[in-house]
């Protein structure tokens, strides 16, 4: 696991990291989040996975993640999912 970029964004109170990992298959967002948690020693509620990218035929994956200082900072910054309205009401 290699850290490619580690940028501190003071305005949004987060670290923006890019990590290169090796795996046999696509790690997916859940497993990628666990790897970031192990590497930086933070809770899962503070991590937002942005991308898991790879090139065809390679066993390396590029993870883009935001690591917030606290869960409250994450809630203030990240977009909330939209609530769907029920039809007929």
C-alpha positions as CSV (number, residue, x, y, z in Angstrom):
1,X,0.0,0.0,0.0
2,X,1.6,3.2,-1.2
3,X,0.3,6.7,-0.4
4,X,0.5,8.7,-3.6
5,X,-0.9,12.0,-2.4
6,X,-1.8,13.2,1.1
7,X,-3.3,16.8,1.1
8,X,-4.6,18.6,4.2
9,X,-7.7,20.7,3.5
10,X,-8.0,23.1,6.5
11,X,-11.1,24.8,5.2
12,X,-13.1,21.6,5.1
13,X,-11.2,19.9,8.0
14,X,-10.2,16.8,6.1
15,X,-7.3,14.9,4.6
16,X,-7.6,14.1,0.9
17,X,-5.6,11.0,0.1
18,X,-4.8,8.8,-2.9
19,X,-3.5,5.3,-2.2
20,X,-2.3,2.7,-4.6
21,X,-3.0,-0.9,-3.4
22,X,-2.5,-4.4,-5.0
23,X,-5.3,-6.9,-5.0
24,X,-6.3,-10.0,-7.0
25,X,-9.8,-8.6,-7.6
26,X,-11.6,-5.2,-7.3
27,X,-11.7,-4.4,-3.6
28,X,-15.0,-2.4,-3.7
29,X,-15.9,0.5,-1.5
30,X,-16.4,-1.5,1.7
31,X,-13.1,-3.3,1.6
32,X,-11.3,-0.1,0.4
33,X,-12.7,1.8,3.4
34,X,-11.4,-0.9,5.7
35,X,-7.9,-0.6,4.2
36,X,-7.9,3.2,4.7
37,X,-9.1,2.7,8.2
38,X,-6.2,0.4,9.0
39,X,-3.6,2.6,7.3
40,X,-4.6,5.9,9.0
41,X,-6.1,4.6,12.3
42,X,-9.5,6.5,12.0
43,X,-13.1,5.4,12.4
44,X,-15.2,4.3,9.4
45,X,-17.7,7.1,10.2
46,X,-14.9,9.7,9.3
47,X,-14.1,8.2,5.9
48,X,-15.7,9.0,2.6
49,X,-14.6,6.8,-0.4
50,X,-14.7,8.8,-3.6
51,X,-13.3,6.4,-6.2
52,X,-11.8,3.0,-6.7
53,X,-10.1,2.9,-10.1
54,X,-8.1,0.4,-12.0
55,X,-6.8,-0.2,-15.6
56,X,-7.7,-3.4,-17.5
57,X,-5.5,-6.3,-16.7
58,X,-3.7,-4.8,-13.8
59,X,-3.8,-5.8,-10.2
60,X,-3.3,-2.3,-8.8
61,X,-6.1,-0.1,-7.7
62,X,-6.1,3.7,-7.0
63,X,-8.3,4.7,-4.0
64,X,-9.4,8.3,-3.5
65,X,-10.7,9.0,-0.1
66,X,-11.6,11.9,2.2
67,X,-10.7,11.5,5.9
68,X,-12.5,14.0,8.1
69,X,-11.3,15.2,11.5
70,X,-14.7,14.1,13.1
71,X,-18.0,12.6,12.1
72,X,-19.7,16.0,12.7
73,X,-17.4,17.7,10.2
74,X,-18.3,15.0,7.7
75,X,-22.0,15.6,8.2
76,X,-21.6,19.3,7.7
77,X,-19.7,19.0,4.5
78,X,-21.0,15.9,2.6
79,X,-24.1,16.0,0.5
80,X,-27.1,14.3,2.0
81,X,-29.0,11.7,-0.1
82,X,-32.3,12.9,-1.5
83,X,-35.6,11.5,-0.1
84,X,-37.9,10.2,-2.8
85,X,-41.5,11.3,-2.6
86,X,-44.2,8.7,-2.7
87,X,-46.5,8.8,-5.8
88,X,-50.0,10.1,-5.3
89,X,-49.3,12.3,-2.4
